[in-house]
Structure formats: C-alpha cells, structure tokens
Amino acid sequence: MVALLITACKTPKLAPGGAYTGSVTNMVGTNLVITATSDLALYSADSSFALAYKTLDAIFLTERNNRDYFWKVSPQIKHTLDKVRAQAQKVVSDYAAARTAYIANPTPAGLTGVQSVLAQIQQLVFVGNAVLGQIISTNAPSITN
Amino acid sequence: MPTALLTILPQILQGIQIAINAAPTVASLVNTAKAWFDALFEGGLVTVEQQAALHQYVDGVVALAKSGVIPPHWQVESDPATPAVTPAPSK
C-alpha cells in the first residue's frame, strides 16, 4: 500500500517535443537560451475531460439504444438524463472555450477556468452514473458491469 | 416458479443483454482511460505519442462542440409514445 502511494505520488514528466510541451526562447546576455516547457496541468485536465466525456457518451448511448427498456423501468431515467444531456452540451462548449483561451494565453487564471469547467462535467458524470447504476443494480442484481 | 419472478424475469434477461451489448463500449473506455492515466500514476514519462493521442482526441471534441454538431444520443429527444391507458371495464 505504501509503495502504491509513493508510486502514485511521483510526478510524471512529459516527453519533450510532445503536444503538451513547447519551448521558450530568451536572451541571456548575448546568448539565445531555449528552455523546454511542459504543461502537465493541461495534460491532466485534458485526461480527466476525455474520460468524463467518454463516460457521458457511453451513458447517453446505452440509454438511447435501450430506451424502450429503460422507459418501461421508469420514465424518470430518460427525463433525468435529458437534463444531464442539456447541461453536458453547454459544459462541453464551455470547456472548449476555456481550453482554447488557455492555450492562446496560458495563465494561472486561465487554468483555473479550465479546471472549473472540468469540475462541472465531472458532476454530470456523477449524476449519469448514479441514474443508470442504480437502475441496473435494482433490476438485475446479477449484472456486474 | 412464483408469478412475480416470471413477470420480472424477461426484464432481468433484457438487462443482462443490455450489459453484454454495452461491454465493448465500456472495455474501450477503460482501455483508453488506462493508457492516459497510466503515465500519470506510474510517475513515468508521458511519451510524444501519448500526448498526441490525447491532444488530438480533445481537439476533435472541441472542434465538434464549436461546429455545433451534436451526436444524436446527446440530443434531447421526445419521449417514447406511452401506450394509451385502456379504461377499466365498467362493472
């Protein structure tokens, strides 16, 4: 357990030349100095966003593909997920805007904006998981997925 | 077999079928997420390829959002038709 915690707490590094790394050129005296930079915070935010997006996508797809079944179980399932759908579209657009703005001008305030939107989409994932998870566990106790 | 069980059995079987059908989607989701998070939690080096894959994926989602294209299963659709309630026969 301790080893796991130590491993989990190690700080990863981004390989130079990747999509989340860049370089900054500065004049030091009469010399041009190129310094490699990496944006691990954006990589982490994008990782979390991608996972949240894919999870919501799977929830929405499962409900739509099996709508008749879920509707018979309870119309509330679709109604709740419809509310999540409406909010999810807005939050994804908000993330797109915040991320684009941050990439254009990477400031701590911009990163906070990205992370704030990320928290909203994660909340939607929580609601979506709760709705489908509760229904599946209630109606088919033998399902483990 | 109790009548209640016979009534709910088709629902249970349908639920199992849904879980089986959804399994490939879930497996794909887990594998993708694992690849992205492995590097973070192993404290290793996130390769150029891993960075490119994630960046391209999010860029795609961002482009989709900006274009206004909404996947069908993300859209709020009308409710399924509810079967008409047949009035109980008068006694």
gemmi code that builds the backbone of each chain (N, CA, C; Angstrom):
import gemmi

chains = {
    "A": [
        ("MET", (0.830, -1.208, 0.000), (0.000, 0.000, 0.000), (0.865, 1.259, 0.000)),
        ("VAL", (1.909, 1.242, 0.855), (2.804, 2.402, 0.913), (3.492, 2.584, -0.435)),
        ("ALA", (3.934, 1.445, -0.999), (4.609, 1.520, -2.303), (3.671, 2.092, -3.352)),
        ("LEU", (2.412, 1.684, -3.272), (1.426, 2.175, -4.236), (1.250, 3.684, -4.107)),
        ("LEU", (1.180, 4.154, -2.862), (1.016, 5.590, -2.634), (2.224, 6.370, -3.133)),
        ("ILE", (3.414, 5.816, -2.842), (4.623, 6.514, -3.286), (4.657, 6.578, -4.808)),
        ("THR", (4.289, 5.427, -5.437), (4.285, 5.387, -6.901), (3.286, 6.399, -7.450)),
        ("ALA", (2.085, 6.431, -6.822), (1.033, 7.312, -7.319), (1.388, 8.784, -7.133)),
        ("CYS", (2.232, 9.062, -6.146), (2.550, 10.457, -5.865), (3.743, 10.974, -6.656)),
        ("LYS", (4.417, 10.073, -7.371), (5.532, 10.555, -8.181), (5.009, 11.490, -9.261)),
        ("THR", (5.777, 12.493, -9.562), (5.352, 13.442, -10.590), (5.791, 12.935, -11.964)),
        ("PRO", (4.820, 12.735, -12.856), (5.199, 12.297, -14.199), (5.824, 13.438, -14.981)),
        ("LYS", (6.468, 13.061, -16.061), (7.065, 14.087, -16.917), (6.563, 13.898, -18.332)),
        ("LEU", (6.484, 15.006, -19.035), (6.072, 14.951, -20.434), (7.315, 14.894, -21.309)),
        ("ALA", (7.321, 13.944, -22.230), (8.473, 13.833, -23.134), (8.590, 15.108, -23.967)),
        ("PRO", (9.802, 15.605, -24.132), (9.994, 16.828, -24.933), (9.510, 16.614, -26.364)),
        ("GLY", (8.980, 17.680, -26.941), (8.540, 17.608, -28.331), (7.113, 17.122, -28.510)),
        ("GLY", (6.437, 16.870, -27.399), (5.058, 16.396, -27.494), (4.073, 17.535, -27.619)),
        ("ALA", (2.784, 17.159, -27.718), (1.739, 18.168, -27.928), (1.563, 19.077, -26.715)),
        ("TYR", (1.973, 18.594, -25.544), (1.812, 19.397, -24.328), (3.134, 20.014, -23.871)),
        ("THR", (4.118, 19.988, -24.753), (5.396, 20.610, -24.419), (5.731, 21.641, -25.482)),
        ("GLY", (6.533, 22.566, -25.091), (6.951, 23.588, -26.035), (8.312, 24.108, -25.626)),
        ("SER", (8.664, 25.239, -26.143), (9.940, 25.835, -25.759), (9.805, 27.348, -25.707)),
        ("VAL", (10.598, 27.921, -24.830), (10.609, 29.377, -24.686), (12.025, 29.851, -24.992)),
        ("THR", (12.121, 30.858, -25.818), (13.433, 31.390, -26.173), (13.659, 32.720, -25.466)),
        ("ASN", (14.757, 32.802, -24.738), (15.085, 34.031, -24.024), (16.509, 34.468, -24.369)),
        ("MET", (16.708, 35.756, -24.276), (18.070, 36.290, -24.429), (18.708, 36.359, -23.046)),
        ("VAL", (19.802, 35.656, -22.859), (20.553, 35.756, -21.611), (21.909, 36.359, -21.979)),
        ("GLY", (22.061, 37.611, -21.615), (23.258, 38.315, -22.061), (23.220, 38.458, -23.565)),
        ("THR", (24.194, 37.890, -24.208), (24.207, 37.946, -25.674), (23.845, 36.599, -26.283)),
        ("ASN", (23.408, 35.676, -25.411), (23.102, 34.326, -25.902), (21.597, 34.068, -25.948)),
        ("LEU", (21.198, 33.338, -26.966), (19.814, 32.869, -27.039), (19.724, 31.560, -26.260)),
        ("VAL", (18.823, 31.524, -25.270), (18.668, 30.313, -24.472), (17.271, 29.741, -24.711)),
        ("ILE", (17.232, 28.495, -25.159), (15.951, 27.835, -25.406), (15.652, 26.899, -24.229)),
        ("THR", (14.543, 27.161, -23.581), (14.158, 26.365, -22.422), (12.924, 25.532, -22.749)),
        ("ALA", (13.000, 24.237, -22.476), (11.849, 23.358, -22.712), (10.806, 23.593, -21.631)),
        ("THR", (9.559, 23.661, -22.035), (8.471, 23.828, -21.065), (7.461, 22.696, -21.256)),
        ("SER", (6.801, 22.349, -20.194), (5.756, 21.333, -20.329), (4.537, 21.794, -19.542)),
        ("ASP", (3.377, 21.433, -20.064), (2.135, 21.838, -19.407), (1.427, 20.596, -18.878)),
        ("LEU", (1.937, 20.095, -17.776), (1.363, 18.897, -17.178), (-0.053, 19.156, -16.675)),
        ("ALA", (-0.307, 20.385, -16.250), (-1.647, 20.718, -15.739), (-2.695, 20.573, -16.846)),
        ("LEU", (-2.365, 21.038, -18.045), (-3.317, 20.905, -19.145), (-3.465, 19.447, -19.552)),
        ("TYR", (-2.351, 18.705, -19.523), (-2.417, 17.272, -19.838), (-3.360, 16.572, -18.849)),
        ("SER", (-3.229, 16.896, -17.568), (-4.084, 16.283, -16.543), (-5.541, 16.673, -16.761)),
        ("ALA", (-5.762, 17.957, -17.044), (-7.140, 18.430, -17.273), (-7.741, 17.739, -18.492)),
        ("ASP", (-6.974, 17.652, -19.574), (-7.472, 17.005, -20.794), (-7.737, 15.518, -20.558)),
        ("SER", (-6.873, 14.862, -19.788), (-7.086, 13.440, -19.473), (-8.413, 13.261, -18.753)),
        ("SER", (-8.648, 14.092, -17.744), (-9.877, 13.990, -16.960), (-11.092, 14.338, -17.814)),
        ("PHE", (-10.937, 15.367, -18.650), (-12.044, 15.763, -19.520), (-12.397, 14.634, -20.495)),
        ("ALA", (-11.369, 14.050, -21.106), (-11.607, 12.986, -22.089), (-12.299, 11.795, -21.438)),
        ("LEU", (-11.870, 11.456, -20.232), (-12.508, 10.336, -19.529), (-13.969, 10.671, -19.203)),
        ("ALA", (-14.204, 11.895, -18.729), (-15.573, 12.313, -18.392), (-16.452, 12.320, -19.640)),
        ("TYR", (-15.907, 12.835, -20.741), (-16.671, 12.907, -21.996), (-17.032, 11.507, -22.475)),
        ("LYS", (-16.057, 10.604, -22.457), (-16.305, 9.237, -22.922), (-17.314, 8.520, -22.028)),
        ("THR", (-17.260, 8.811, -20.734), (-18.206, 8.174, -19.814), (-19.624, 8.666, -20.097)),
        ("LEU", (-19.772, 9.984, -20.247), (-21.098, 10.533, -20.568), (-21.597, 9.970, -21.898)),
        ("ASP", (-20.691, 9.883, -22.867), (-21.045, 9.366, -24.184), (-21.589, 7.935, -24.059)),
        ("ALA", (-20.921, 7.123, -23.263), (-21.349, 5.735, -23.075), (-22.699, 5.669, -22.363)),
        ("ILE", (-22.902, 6.543, -21.385), (-24.176, 6.566, -20.647), (-25.317, 6.960, -21.590)),
        ("PHE", (-25.104, 8.045, -22.349), (-26.156, 8.516, -23.262), (-26.470, 7.454, -24.326)),
        ("LEU", (-25.414, 6.827, -24.849), (-25.596, 5.826, -25.907), (-26.344, 4.608, -25.370)),
        ("THR", (-25.974, 4.160, -24.182), (-26.635, 2.994, -23.590), (-28.119, 3.275, -23.372)),
        ("GLU", (-28.418, 4.475, -22.867), (-29.828, 4.815, -22.621), (-30.601, 4.894, -23.934)),
        ("ARG", (-29.987, 5.519, -24.956), (-30.707, 5.697, -26.225), (-30.924, 4.357, -26.932)),
        ("ASN", (-29.886, 3.507, -26.900), (-30.001, 2.205, -27.562), (-30.998, 1.276, -26.865)),
        ("ASN", (-31.267, 1.558, -25.606), (-32.175, 0.685, -24.834), (-33.324, 1.494, -24.244)),
        ("ARG", (-33.727, 2.512, -24.998), (-34.701, 3.463, -24.440), (-36.007, 2.785, -24.042)),
        ("ASP", (-36.487, 1.890, -24.866), (-37.780, 1.260, -24.553), (-37.705, 0.513, -23.220)),
        ("TYR", (-36.589, -0.175, -23.035), (-36.423, -0.940, -21.784), (-36.392, 0.003, -20.585)),
        ("PHE", (-35.544, 1.027, -20.681), (-35.416, 1.953, -19.544), (-36.703, 2.738, -19.308)),
        ("TRP", (-37.422, 3.020, -20.404), (-38.677, 3.755, -20.267), (-39.699, 2.932, -19.478)),
        ("LYS", (-39.680, 1.599, -19.739), (-40.608, 0.721, -19.006), (-40.232, 0.657, -17.532)),
        ("VAL", (-38.933, 0.658, -17.277), (-38.486, 0.617, -15.874), (-38.935, 1.891, -15.170)),
        ("SER", (-38.626, 3.042, -15.783), (-39.074, 4.325, -15.228), (-38.793, 5.457, -16.217)),
        ("PRO", (-39.817, 6.226, -16.562), (-39.612, 7.391, -17.438), (-38.638, 8.405, -16.833)),
        ("GLN", (-38.481, 8.324, -15.514), (-37.599, 9.267, -14.826), (-36.141, 9.133, -15.308)),
        ("ILE", (-35.789, 7.921, -15.769), (-34.413, 7.714, -16.236), (-34.122, 8.643, -17.410)),
        ("LYS", (-35.009, 8.599, -18.419), (-34.791, 9.456, -19.589), (-34.883, 10.924, -19.200)),
        ("HIS", (-35.852, 11.248, -18.373), (-36.047, 12.659, -18.002), (-34.818, 13.213, -17.270)),
        ("THR", (-34.269, 12.413, -16.379), (-33.068, 12.875, -15.655), (-31.886, 12.993, -16.613)),
        ("LEU", (-31.708, 11.969, -17.470), (-30.584, 12.018, -18.410), (-30.757, 13.121, -19.448)),
        ("ASP", (-32.010, 13.469, -19.770), (-32.239, 14.588, -20.696), (-31.739, 15.901, -20.084)),
        ("LYS", (-31.944, 16.036, -18.767), (-31.423, 17.237, -18.095), (-29.896, 17.239, -18.146)),
        ("VAL", (-29.307, 16.053, -17.937), (-27.843, 15.937, -17.995), (-27.364, 16.246, -19.414)),
        ("ARG", (-28.095, 15.737, -20.416), (-27.733, 15.985, -21.820), (-27.663, 17.486, -22.110)),
        ("ALA", (-28.709, 18.186, -21.706), (-28.775, 19.627, -21.987), (-27.603, 20.360, -21.331)),
        ("GLN", (-27.306, 19.996, -20.100), (-26.194, 20.657, -19.395), (-24.852, 20.239, -19.976)),
        ("ALA", (-24.761, 18.968, -20.379), (-23.486, 18.449, -20.895), (-23.072, 19.182, -22.168)),
        ("GLN", (-24.043, 19.442, -23.040), (-23.714, 20.159, -24.285), (-23.121, 21.527, -23.968)),
        ("LYS", (-23.703, 22.207, -22.991), (-23.213, 23.540, -22.630), (-21.824, 23.444, -21.986)),
        ("VAL", (-21.665, 22.468, -21.093), (-20.385, 22.359, -20.381), (-19.254, 21.983, -21.342)),
        ("VAL", (-19.550, 21.118, -22.308), (-18.515, 20.753, -23.292), (-18.112, 21.991, -24.103)),
        ("SER", (-19.101, 22.785, -24.475), (-18.792, 24.031, -25.202), (-17.972, 24.972, -24.323)),
        ("ASP", (-18.326, 25.030, -23.046), (-17.586, 25.892, -22.111), (-16.135, 25.416, -21.975)),
        ("TYR", (-15.965, 24.072, -21.918), (-14.599, 23.538, -21.796), (-13.796, 23.886, -23.053)),
        ("ALA", (-14.458, 23.740, -24.210), (-13.778, 24.060, -25.473), (-13.309, 25.515, -25.468)),
        ("ALA", (-14.187, 26.414, -25.013), (-13.840, 27.848, -24.996), (-12.724, 28.126, -23.995)),
        ("ALA", (-12.839, 27.552, -22.796), (-11.832, 27.800, -21.755), (-10.472, 27.244, -22.156)),
        ("ARG", (-10.483, 26.061, -22.767), (-9.225, 25.424, -23.187), (-8.566, 26.228, -24.314)),
        ("THR", (-9.383, 26.650, -25.270), (-8.840, 27.435, -26.394), (-8.214, 28.728, -25.869)),
        ("ALA", (-8.916, 29.374, -24.935), (-8.406, 30.631, -24.372), (-7.112, 30.382, -23.593)),
        ("TYR", (-7.069, 29.279, -22.852), (-5.875, 28.984, -22.050), (-4.670, 28.665, -22.940)),
        ("ILE", (-4.919, 27.915, -24.005), (-3.799, 27.568, -24.910), (-3.245, 28.835, -25.569)),
        ("ALA", (-4.157, 29.752, -25.916), (-3.717, 31.007, -26.537), (-2.957, 31.885, -25.557)),
        ("ASN", (-3.364, 31.803, -24.286), (-2.731, 32.646, -23.276), (-2.666, 31.877, -21.946)),
        ("PRO", (-1.644, 31.032, -21.804), (-1.582, 30.149, -20.626), (-1.220, 30.878, -19.326)),
        ("THR", (-2.264, 31.296, -18.628), (-2.078, 31.958, -17.343), (-2.700, 31.099, -16.240)),
        ("PRO", (-2.296, 31.305, -14.985), (-2.921, 30.562, -13.884), (-4.433, 30.773, -13.824)),
        ("ALA", (-4.881, 31.993, -14.104), (-6.328, 32.263, -14.088), (-7.035, 31.463, -15.178)),
        ("GLY", (-6.398, 31.370, -16.334), (-6.977, 30.592, -17.439), (-7.079, 29.119, -17.079)),
        ("LEU", (-6.053, 28.619, -16.409), (-6.063, 27.214, -15.988), (-7.161, 26.968, -14.969)),
        ("THR", (-7.348, 27.927, -14.068), (-8.432, 27.798, -13.083), (-9.779, 27.719, -13.794)),
        ("GLY", (-9.925, 28.489, -14.863), (-11.161, 28.449, -15.644), (-11.391, 27.077, -16.254)),
        ("VAL", (-10.324, 26.493, -16.803), (-10.419, 25.150, -17.389), (-10.824, 24.133, -16.318)),
        ("GLN", (-10.167, 24.221, -15.163), (-10.435, 23.256, -14.089), (-11.835, 23.427, -13.514)),
        ("SER", (-12.319, 24.656, -13.521), (-13.667, 24.923, -13.010), (-14.723, 24.249, -13.893)),
        ("VAL", (-14.545, 24.376, -15.200), (-15.489, 23.734, -16.130), (-15.375, 22.215, -16.012)),
        ("LEU", (-14.154, 21.745, -15.812), (-13.918, 20.311, -15.663), (-14.708, 19.755, -14.472)),
        ("ALA", (-14.725, 20.500, -13.390), (-15.462, 20.057, -12.195), (-16.954, 19.923, -12.511)),
        ("GLN", (-17.461, 20.802, -13.371), (-18.886, 20.747, -13.719), (-19.219, 19.487, -14.513)),
        ("ILE", (-18.351, 19.156, -15.462), (-18.642, 17.964, -16.284), (-18.486, 16.698, -15.450)),
        ("GLN", (-17.587, 16.725, -14.482), (-17.424, 15.560, -13.608), (-18.658, 15.374, -12.727)),
        ("GLN", (-19.292, 16.477, -12.370), (-20.529, 16.405, -11.589), (-21.637, 15.752, -12.425)),
        ("LEU", (-21.678, 16.081, -13.720), (-22.679, 15.480, -14.604), (-22.440, 13.978, -14.747)),
        ("VAL", (-21.174, 13.582, -14.816), (-20.836, 12.155, -14.890), (-21.347, 11.443, -13.640)),
        ("PHE", (-21.176, 12.094, -12.508), (-21.625, 11.526, -11.237), (-23.139, 11.273, -11.278)),
        ("VAL", (-23.886, 12.243, -11.768), (-25.345, 12.104, -11.842), (-25.726, 10.988, -12.824)),
        ("GLY", (-25.095, 11.009, -13.993), (-25.400, 9.991, -15.007), (-25.101, 8.591, -14.511)),
        ("ASN", (-23.964, 8.421, -13.874), (-23.591, 7.113, -13.326), (-24.586, 6.680, -12.264)),
        ("ALA", (-25.012, 7.628, -11.446), (-25.931, 7.297, -10.357), (-27.257, 6.801, -10.912)),
        ("VAL", (-27.745, 7.460, -11.973), (-29.041, 7.087, -12.547), (-28.990, 5.681, -13.137)),
        ("LEU", (-28.060, 5.453, -14.065), (-28.003, 4.140, -14.713), (-27.536, 3.054, -13.744)),
        ("GLY", (-26.596, 3.381, -12.914), (-26.064, 2.396, -11.965), (-27.132, 1.910, -11.014)),
        ("GLN", (-27.928, 2.829, -10.523), (-28.978, 2.469, -9.569), (-30.027, 1.575, -10.238)),
        ("ILE", (-30.401, 1.935, -11.463), (-31.431, 1.168, -12.160), (-30.942, -0.245, -12.449)),
        ("ILE", (-29.718, -0.373, -12.953), (-29.208, -1.694, -13.304), (-29.070, -2.562, -12.052)),
        ("SER", (-28.581, -1.975, -10.972), (-28.403, -2.782, -9.761), (-29.749, -3.144, -9.135)),
        ("THR", (-30.751, -2.289, -9.332), (-32.066, -2.578, -8.764), (-32.794, -3.664, -9.551)),
        ("ASN", (-32.661, -3.613, -10.882), (-33.458, -4.507, -11.718), (-32.779, -5.801, -12.123)),
        ("ALA", (-31.487, -5.815, -12.101), (-30.773, -7.037, -12.465), (-29.568, -7.197, -11.541)),
        ("PRO", (-29.802, -7.748, -10.361), (-28.730, -7.850, -9.369), (-27.535, -8.655, -9.854)),
        ("SER", (-27.732, -9.519, -10.856), (-26.608, -10.363, -11.291), (-25.661, -9.639, -12.223)),
        ("ILE", (-26.025, -8.437, -12.687), (-25.154, -7.696, -13.603), (-24.023, -7.066, -12.810)),
        ("THR", (-22.816, -7.303, -13.272), (-21.675, -6.745, -12.545), (-21.024, -5.608, -13.305)),
        ("ASN", (-21.275, -5.502, -14.615), (-20.636, -4.425, -15.387), (-21.326, -3.101, -15.155)),
    ],
    "B": [
        ("MET", (-42.702, -21.974, -10.374), (-41.978, -20.698, -10.253), (-42.981, -19.606, -9.867)),
        ("PRO", (-42.634, -18.781, -8.883), (-43.573, -17.729, -8.470), (-43.918, -16.793, -9.624)),
        ("THR", (-45.155, -16.335, -9.641), (-45.626, -15.463, -10.725), (-44.816, -14.164, -10.797)),
        ("ALA", (-44.476, -13.623, -9.627), (-43.720, -12.360, -9.603), (-42.388, -12.514, -10.321)),
        ("LEU", (-41.751, -13.677, -10.110), (-40.449, -13.917, -10.746), (-40.612, -14.053, -12.252)),
        ("LEU", (-41.689, -14.742, -12.660), (-41.949, -14.897, -14.094), (-42.173, -13.540, -14.753)),
        ("THR", (-42.770, -12.632, -14.007), (-43.051, -11.304, -14.556), (-41.775, -10.511, -14.741)),
        ("ILE", (-40.879, -10.635, -13.762), (-39.676, -9.795, -13.786), (-38.528, -10.450, -14.562)),
        ("LEU", (-38.639, -11.767, -14.817), (-37.551, -12.484, -15.491), (-37.188, -11.896, -16.863)),
        ("PRO", (-38.204, -11.607, -17.724), (-37.836, -11.007, -19.019), (-37.072, -9.696, -18.855)),
        ("GLN", (-37.444, -8.912, -17.845), (-36.748, -7.633, -17.602), (-35.297, -7.891, -17.206)),
        ("ILE", (-35.109, -8.903, -16.349), (-33.744, -9.221, -15.908), (-32.909, -9.677, -17.094)),
        ("LEU", (-33.497, -10.563, -17.924), (-32.764, -11.065, -19.096), (-32.436, -9.927, -20.050)),
        ("GLN", (-33.376, -9.006, -20.207), (-33.135, -7.863, -21.094), (-32.025, -6.983, -20.516)),
        ("GLY", (-32.039, -6.847, -19.198), (-30.979, -6.070, -18.532), (-29.615, -6.686, -18.745)),
        ("ILE", (-29.569, -8.025, -18.670), (-28.295, -8.726, -18.899), (-27.842, -8.517, -20.337)),
        ("GLN", (-28.810, -8.603, -21.270), (-28.479, -8.390, -22.693), (-27.908, -6.989, -22.911)),
        ("ILE", (-28.490, -6.000, -22.234), (-28.004, -4.619, -22.365), (-26.569, -4.526, -21.860)),
        ("ALA", (-26.317, -5.175, -20.723), (-24.961, -5.125, -20.160), (-23.964, -5.770, -21.115)),
        ("ILE", (-24.386, -6.896, -21.738), (-23.489, -7.588, -22.689), (-23.228, -6.695, -23.896)),
        ("ASN", (-24.292, -6.060, -24.398), (-24.131, -5.183, -25.563), (-23.253, -3.977, -25.254)),
        ("ALA", (-23.339, -3.491, -24.011), (-22.575, -2.300, -23.640), (-21.127, -2.632, -23.296)),
        ("ALA", (-20.838, -3.917, -23.118), (-19.493, -4.314, -22.664), (-18.362, -3.806, -23.562)),
        ("PRO", (-18.475, -3.941, -24.904), (-17.368, -3.442, -25.742), (-17.129, -1.940, -25.560)),
        ("THR", (-18.206, -1.179, -25.403), (-18.073, 0.270, -25.199), (-17.331, 0.544, -23.901)),
        ("VAL", (-17.727, -0.178, -22.855), (-17.100, 0.020, -21.546), (-15.633, -0.403, -21.596)),
        ("ALA", (-15.366, -1.536, -22.273), (-13.988, -2.031, -22.366), (-13.107, -1.023, -23.090)),
        ("SER", (-13.640, -0.462, -24.177), (-12.888, 0.539, -24.940), (-12.600, 1.759, -24.078)),
        ("LEU", (-13.612, 2.156, -23.311), (-13.481, 3.315, -22.417), (-12.390, 3.071, -21.375)),
        ("VAL", (-12.436, 1.894, -20.784), (-11.467, 1.562, -19.733), (-10.053, 1.524, -20.305)),
        ("ASN", (-9.898, 0.901, -21.488), (-8.563, 0.800, -22.086), (-7.981, 2.166, -22.422)),
        ("THR", (-8.817, 3.028, -22.995), (-8.343, 4.361, -23.357), (-7.943, 5.130, -22.112)),
        ("ALA", (-8.814, 5.087, -21.115), (-8.542, 5.823, -19.884), (-7.277, 5.292, -19.219)),
        ("LYS", (-7.105, 3.971, -19.264), (-5.929, 3.355, -18.631), (-4.637, 3.881, -19.279)),
        ("ALA", (-4.675, 3.962, -20.605), (-3.474, 4.430, -21.305), (-3.118, 5.853, -20.891)),
        ("TRP", (-4.157, 6.682, -20.744), (-3.911, 8.093, -20.406), (-3.444, 8.250, -18.960)),
        ("PHE", (-4.059, 7.458, -18.072), (-3.766, 7.654, -16.657), (-2.557, 6.855, -16.181)),
        ("ASP", (-2.205, 5.799, -16.918), (-1.033, 5.010, -16.525), (0.182, 5.900, -16.334)),
        ("ALA", (0.399, 6.742, -17.344), (1.582, 7.598, -17.302), (1.541, 8.534, -16.103)),
        ("LEU", (0.339, 9.033, -15.816), (0.217, 9.957, -14.684), (0.511, 9.260, -13.362)),
        ("PHE", (-0.082, 8.054, -13.185), (0.012, 7.423, -11.881), (1.267, 6.573, -11.721)),
        ("GLU", (1.890, 6.216, -12.820), (3.146, 5.482, -12.699), (4.303, 6.445, -12.491)),
        ("GLY", (4.032, 7.709, -12.654), (5.085, 8.695, -12.446), (6.169, 8.602, -13.500)),
        ("GLY", (5.815, 8.055, -14.653), (6.813, 7.877, -15.707), (6.804, 9.017, -16.696)),
        ("LEU", (7.312, 8.695, -17.863), (7.395, 9.692, -18.917), (6.187, 9.535, -19.834)),
        ("VAL", (5.466, 10.623, -20.065), (4.346, 10.592, -20.998), (4.936, 10.787, -22.392)),
        ("THR", (4.828, 9.755, -23.198), (5.504, 9.793, -24.496), (4.862, 10.811, -25.438)),
        ("VAL", (5.593, 11.116, -26.484), (5.083, 12.036, -27.508), (3.804, 11.473, -28.122)),
        ("GLU", (3.785, 10.148, -28.324), (2.614, 9.508, -28.930), (1.390, 9.618, -28.005)),
        ("GLN", (1.624, 9.409, -26.715), (0.506, 9.508, -25.755), (-0.037, 10.930, -25.715)),
        ("GLN", (0.870, 11.885, -25.737), (0.443, 13.289, -25.733), (-0.361, 13.608, -26.994)),
        ("ALA", (0.148, 13.119, -28.134), (-0.521, 13.410, -29.408), (-1.920, 12.794, -29.433)),
        ("ALA", (-2.028, 11.552, -28.942), (-3.331, 10.864, -28.968), (-4.360, 11.626, -28.150)),
        ("LEU", (-3.963, 12.048, -26.955), (-4.902, 12.771, -26.092), (-5.251, 14.134, -26.684)),
        ("HIS", (-4.208, 14.840, -27.135), (-4.422, 16.185, -27.687), (-5.360, 16.125, -28.891)),
        ("GLN", (-5.143, 15.150, -29.752), (-5.979, 15.027, -30.957), (-7.422, 14.692, -30.585)),
        ("TYR", (-7.565, 13.816, -29.586), (-8.914, 13.439, -29.169), (-9.675, 14.658, -28.652)),
        ("VAL", (-9.035, 15.417, -27.750), (-9.717, 16.589, -27.169), (-9.928, 17.660, -28.238)),
        ("ASP", (-8.942, 17.814, -29.131), (-9.124, 18.762, -30.236), (-10.364, 18.402, -31.060)),
        ("GLY", (-10.558, 17.104, -31.276), (-11.720, 16.636, -32.044), (-13.023, 16.987, -31.350)),
        ("VAL", (-13.052, 16.762, -30.028), (-14.267, 17.084, -29.262), (-14.523, 18.587, -29.300)),
        ("VAL", (-13.456, 19.358, -29.143), (-13.565, 20.819, -29.157), (-14.088, 21.295, -30.520)),
        ("ALA", (-13.539, 20.735, -31.594), (-13.972, 21.121, -32.943), (-15.444, 20.784, -33.151)),
        ("LEU", (-15.839, 19.622, -32.650), (-17.238, 19.195, -32.771), (-18.153, 20.165, -32.023)),
        ("ALA", (-17.726, 20.541, -30.813), (-18.538, 21.461, -29.993), (-18.650, 22.817, -30.679)),
        ("LYS", (-17.530, 23.286, -31.234), (-17.544, 24.611, -31.862), (-18.374, 24.613, -33.145)),
        ("SER", (-18.416, 23.467, -33.834), (-19.171, 23.408, -35.092), (-20.675, 23.314, -34.842)),
        ("GLY", (-21.024, 23.036, -33.589), (-22.447, 22.948, -33.263), (-23.058, 21.592, -33.570)),
        ("VAL", (-22.213, 20.648, -34.000), (-22.721, 19.301, -34.298), (-22.920, 18.551, -32.980)),
        ("ILE", (-24.114, 18.042, -32.800), (-24.427, 17.292, -31.572), (-24.756, 15.855, -31.954)),
        ("PRO", (-24.015, 14.898, -31.409), (-24.319, 13.483, -31.722), (-25.764, 13.163, -31.338)),
        ("PRO", (-26.420, 12.296, -32.099), (-27.842, 12.002, -31.852), (-28.132, 11.590, -30.402)),
        ("HIS", (-27.253, 10.777, -29.829), (-27.549, 10.290, -28.471), (-27.280, 11.344, -27.402)),
        ("TRP", (-26.714, 12.502, -27.802), (-26.526, 13.627, -26.865), (-27.709, 14.586, -26.942)),
        ("GLN", (-28.596, 14.391, -27.918), (-29.716, 15.314, -28.096), (-30.906, 14.908, -27.230)),
        ("VAL", (-31.632, 15.914, -26.805), (-32.852, 15.656, -26.041), (-33.958, 15.364, -27.042)),
        ("GLU", (-34.439, 14.138, -27.020), (-35.462, 13.719, -27.977), (-36.813, 13.585, -27.262)),
        ("SER", (-37.835, 13.508, -28.081), (-39.174, 13.390, -27.471), (-39.310, 12.033, -26.770)),
        ("ASP", (-40.195, 12.017, -25.807), (-40.411, 10.789, -25.043), (-41.042, 9.714, -25.931)),
        ("PRO", (-40.742, 8.447, -25.626), (-41.418, 7.371, -26.364), (-42.925, 7.455, -26.143)),
        ("ALA", (-43.634, 6.985, -27.128), (-45.098, 7.008, -27.001), (-45.512, 6.089, -25.863)),
        ("THR", (-46.266, 6.641, -24.969), (-46.776, 5.830, -23.856), (-48.058, 5.152, -24.306)),
        ("PRO", (-48.158, 3.838, -24.095), (-49.381, 3.147, -24.521), (-50.616, 3.794, -23.898)),
        ("ALA", (-51.625, 3.934, -24.725), (-52.866, 4.542, -24.225), (-53.436, 3.704, -23.083)),
        ("VAL", (-53.893, 4.404, -22.093), (-54.469, 3.699, -20.947), (-55.888, 3.259, -21.295)),
        ("THR", (-56.077, 1.963, -21.231), (-57.410, 1.432, -21.534), (-58.294, 1.549, -20.292)),
        ("PRO", (-59.414, 2.202, -20.435), (-60.269, 2.333, -19.255), (-60.737, 0.974, -18.770)),
        ("ALA", (-60.783, 0.874, -17.484), (-61.230, -0.379, -16.895), (-62.689, -0.633, -17.264)),
        ("PRO", (-62.998, -1.875, -17.583), (-64.402, -2.159, -17.955), (-65.345, -1.851, -16.796)),
        ("SER", (-66.447, -1.256, -17.169), (-67.405, -0.917, -16.108), (-68.111, -2.177, -15.631)),
        ("LYS", (-68.341, -2.213, -14.357), (-68.970, -3.407, -13.801), (-70.482, -3.238, -13.800)),
    ],
}
model = gemmi.Model(1)
for chain_id, residues in chains.items():
    chain = gemmi.Chain(chain_id)
    for i, (resn, *xyz) in enumerate(residues, 1):
        res = gemmi.Residue()
        res.name, res.seqid = resn, gemmi.SeqId(i, " ")
        for name, pos in zip(("N", "CA", "C"), xyz):
            atom = gemmi.Atom()
            atom.name, atom.element = name, gemmi.Element(name[0])
            atom.pos, atom.b_iso = gemmi.Position(*pos), 0.0
            res.add_atom(atom)
        chain.add_residue(res)
    model.add_chain(chain)
structure = gemmi.Structure()
structure.add_model(model)
structure.setup_entities()
